[in-house]
């Protein structure tokens, strides 16, 4: 009976994603230089995973949303960092708790999607948290590391507060549900991308000040809005942006739809020499670049980041649910999906098509 239900679910998903296969115009050849690959799951119970290689000390660093168990009072309450000399070594590395949620008020709930970035020679963590007594008043916040050799030392991190717009307040950029902040540099300019929710969750982008990277120096643009059916399954969502540069192009992946099996990854692209703050410079894939039907025993791939292995090969870091979770056989099957810990961190190699476009499908 379970197998029959599973088949029916997959058929329904394929119907929702009709036409969501790779374009017939896209090159199919990829260059594969990877080794034997990665085990799945890579790290259990770690959603919104982020990995960065620190060239200064030769270590990999991993962070993610700390798991929650059944409700907002049991998890999503800290930021932990793992460190390893190898990428695969992160799987067994220790969790170093470098910051904990406040006991009440702002930054007391929903500590989500931390990312570690080196900006202007200093290290920062971007993360989401509530901004007042309302635990759903989610906004972007920033920590700064005062000791570049102490990224796993809680004493090295200080709070820089909430992100603000170019006028120093929150209007028009951070005055409503906002999260999943990421950042990248191009041609001497620093940019941030984040999810901003009104009637739908859209991606906004703006320039920021590298010397104070919690402040915008431009008005934001709308980088992407949900427009295709696969971006609107159960929720109308674009979120979780991540940036990959390759051969003169900038690629922004993002997650779409609700966080069940329908969760999937879309992609935007622009030339690195273009005016990135002009929305017309960006093109958008009409189909998902990674989705449940691309896997066996994994479901709902999303909220990814990118890193490199020791040989410099590009790697996608993403979370997904496993077969036991999909079959409602895990101990959290009766919990709200937001508060079950069943999303696992996984790694996979990125291939590249003949035209340089990233191919994320395994």
Beta strands, then each sheet from edge to edge (+ up, - down):
strand 1: 47-54
strand 2: 59-65
strand 3: 78-84
strand 4: 96-100
strand 5: 112-119
strand 6: 122-130
strand 7: 138-145
strand 8: 157-162
strand 9: 178-186
strand 10: 189-197
strand 11: 201-209
strand 12: 212-216
strand 13: 221-224
strand 14: 238-246
strand 15: 249-256
strand 16: 264-271
strand 17: 283-284
strand 18: 298-308
strand 19: 314-322
strand 20: 343-349
strand 21: 351-352
strand 22: 358-359
sheet 1: 1+ 2- 3+ 4-
sheet 2: 5+ 6- 7+ 8-
sheet 3: 9+ 10- 11+ 12-
sheet 4: 9+ 10- 11+ 13-
sheet 5: 14+ 15- 16+ 17-
sheet 6: 18+ 19- 20+
sheet 7: 21+ 22-
end
